[in-house]
Each structure stands twice: as structure tokens, then as C-alpha cells.
Amino acid sequence: MTKQYYDCTFFNANVITLDKLNPVADMVMIREGKFTYVGEYKENSINNSVLSIDLKGKTILPGFIDLHTHLWAEAPTISVDLGSAKTFAEALEILKAEVKSKSPSEWIFASNWDESKWLDRQDFLDRKILDEISIKNPIYAKREDGHLVSINSPALKILQIPGSHPGLEKDSNGIPSGILKDVWLDMSEFYKEIIPANILDSIDIATSKGITSVVDNLTIIPKGQKNIIQAYQKLDNEGKLNIRVFLNPTIALLQEFHHLGLQQNWGSDKLRFYGFKAFVDGALGAKTARIIFPYVGTDIKGNIFINQEEIINNITFAEENNYTMCIHAIGDEAIDILLDCYEKGISATGRKRSERKHRIEHAEMITNEQVLKAKKLGILLSMQPNFLKWEYPGGLYETRLGKDRFMGLNRFAEIQRLGAQLYFGSDNMPLSPLYGINIATNFPSEAIQISVLDALRAYTVNNSEALFMENKIGTITVGKFADFVILTQSPLDIPKSDISDELVESTYVNGKLVFQKDK
């Protein structure tokens, strides 16, 4: 398919290039999808452009690169969103309305429920509760963190999860409660035909937030991942991808994809394979993140989902074959285990430090000692400022960890002081870099709060380096892809508390307009 490029010039702009060699500009020129000029106003450039746009002082920023998403599942095409529910009762009413819109036996998919913010009742949804909603329609309701799912009796019967599965919670009588913790199922078979539409709707949401590139983590079983990959490939072949997508299949596909000759960053300008995802532990909300001291009021310390010898071998294989590992570890003990695995896997190749930019995904409870060890090994900290919404007093993290420990998470400022670099993603909680930038720059803790400029860099240029794409995206620089967002005001010039998605006026990828806010 013929690529469409738009030659244009933007002037009278406040260009925040994030390029240290050329930080200030008021004009950019774009030809064939790339920046060809970034600098001071030139009259002759206006005259020679097919299209010239006077931005009247509005701000141009590099497009946001979201390093950790589940993009394909963001849109509500597949599932009803429970994230807006302020109470348990309201969440149930949303589900009841969805049941009424479906025919008997049709699946009900729901997502983003979070009991920690319900005002009336803070219980997990379970089988008995969902059976009261419907015993004719199978219901699959995913908690916001994705690590806990609630299902009703019809869904339990259809899915036939083995009774011995450690993530299948049972009540005191040994009967499945309908709560699944870190049970990764292939639900895509039930909505395979609408995956492409959901991807396109999700991309529309992303571009409305100023996002121009994402890493999409495919955290379901291999067959389901292949369904999603095929949908992405079809959309790319049809020229329908309006952003750049870097796919992270799980480690279960590493050997198969290697034998197929898959190389890192193989693909097109819009769709590339990037790294391989694995899990050491679960999530704090589900009490499956592995921590050194037990969760409040319990003897639970969370779960470990890896065989350490196996993951070490995979790290060594990745080192030797130029793949990047993106491994989830949230709890302090999980991070210890992962860093030990990275150290052993890297040293098995005879190296002391990796050049593959392997990552710890989340690293929420990372200690100073662990930060320094990660830095020494060349391991990147892929973190989510959006998670800070649970770190305020009285919030989910205090409930799970207690008053003495909950403020020790996501210490972005301290990590920087130790000389490590930050790499930010949203994890769809919500899918919004500006939300994350707001909370990271306003959070009332010296160990956490960072500058707006550092937060912007963590969502742009730093992430381009993590993706081995620093020569193509991440800054507004001559020769790079013209991926940028136009904001009505500069985040550097307004009160930090005013930073939000409302600033986004338009988004461009390859110099092509992919989002425009309604006037």
C-alpha cells in the first residue's frame, strides 16, 4: 500500500524538542514523514511549504511513548468498563444493564473494577455475587490490575479450570469461589472476530492522549497471543495502524519465534516485535505480589510464578541471541529473585553487564540496594507513575502493606538520585501519560516527586532508548519520524496540578494528523 505523507510547516510554536543539542525552536518543517528543519522562524520556509500552520504560541512536544500497555484490550468494544463505578452497588447495576443488552448464553465481559475505591463495600466480586446478576450468561469480570478475575457459575463450567490450579480460589468447603488470581486464560476465542475493531478503537483512545508509540504486552496464553498478533499484522498490511506498536509476546513463545527467525525490532515502521514478557510475581491488589513481610492481617507473602533455573537459562539465551527480556516483578522479594536471575543469566555469557536493555516491569518496591544492582547489570526500571493513585494515605497500598511500608513504593526521585534512569508506562491505569506526569510531579513525597521535565523525558526520549529507537523517535530532531503532539499550553509553564489530557489538541504520526480535538 502506498504510504501517505503530508509536507507541512508549523510556525509560531513553542517547540519543546527534548533534544539536548537543540532544545529551543519555534518552527518545524516536515517532509515525507520526517522532521527536516527544527529551529528559528524562516520566511522562505513558509513560502515553500504545501501547508503552513500558525500555532500562535501553542506547544509542540515529541509524541508520548508508553512503554507498558495492553493496548489491544483498552477499548470498550469487547468489555463493559466498571472503572467509573464509585460503589459496589453501582458496579452491579452496570453489569445488570449489560446483561439486559445481551441474549441468553452470550458472554458478558467486564473490566477495570477496583473494590478499593468503592464507598459502600470493598469486597472482591465472586461467583455468588455474579450469579445474582445472571445464571444464564457467563460473566468474566477483570479487576483493574488484570491479576484478578471474577467469574460466575456458567463461566466456571465453560472454562473448566483444573481444580488443582493454584490460582483458583476455593471457599471453606472446597468449592471454587469464582475468584481467579493470576490465571491467564485465552478468552480471545470468544471474541476473536472483533479484536481488529477493538485494536482500532484502542488506538483512537491512545492518540487522543498524545501517544504515538506503545509497547503492547500480550499476557494471555500463546494461542490467544497469536490471534492478536495476526490481527495487528492484518491492520498493518492494510495501512490502518495510526501509531507505532511494539509487541511483547510472552516468554512461552521465545523458542518458537526464534526458530522462525524472528529478530528484535523486526517488522515495519508501524508494527515491530520487541521483547519477551514473563512474570516473577503478581499484584499488590490481588495480594499475589511477592513481598518479604506478610500482607497486613495475614500470613500471606504473595506468589512466585517462575522456575528460577528456567528463567536464568532464558536470560542467557536472550543475551546470546539479542533479545530483550521484560520481566514483571513488583514485590521486594520478587525483585531480589529477578535481579539474582539476571546476574546469573548474564554472567553465564561471560559478561558482567548486559547491553540488551532487559527490564524489570513495575519494580514498585525496589530498594536502594536493588536500584544500584540493576544499574550495575544494565537492567532498566520500567515503572508506572499512574500506580501512585493507590499510594495515598488510606488507599489500597496502605491497606495491603500497613502505615510503615506503603510510602516506600515508586520512589522515582530517590531512584534518580542513585543515578538510575526512569522509563515510564501507564499499564492502562489509565492509558494516559499526562495523568502519570501529573501525579509523579505533584505527589507529596520528596522520595517520589520529580520535575515535569524529567517526567516528560521518562515518557519520550528515555523510552526511545529503551526500544533501541533513539535515532528514529523520542525527540523533535531533524531526520527523525515526525511523531508529535500539540498542546494548548506547555506543561513547563503552567501549574503542575493543571497537567491533564485536556491539554492535548492534536496528535501527529509521520507528520500525519491522527487525532484532532473537537472545537
Secondary structure by P-SEA (a helix, b strand, c coil): cbbbbbbbccccccccccccccccccccccccccccccccccaaaaaaccccccccbbbbcccccccccccccccccccccccccccaaaaaaaaaaaaaaccccbbbbbccccccccccccccccaaaaaaacccbbbbbbcccccbbbbcaaaaaaaccccccccccccccccccccccccccccccccccaaaaaaaaaaaaaaaaccccccccccccaaaaaaaaaaaaaaaaaccccbbbbbbccccaaaaaaaaccccccccccbbbcbbbbbcbbbcccccccccccccccccccccccaaaaaaaaaaaaaaabbbbbcccccaaaaaaaaaaaaaaaaccccccccccccccccccccaaaaaaaaaacccccccccccccccccccccccccccccccccaaaaaaaabbbbbbbcccccccaaaaaaaaaccccccccccaaaaaaaacaaaaaaaccccccccccccccccbbbbcccccccccccccccccccccccccccccccc
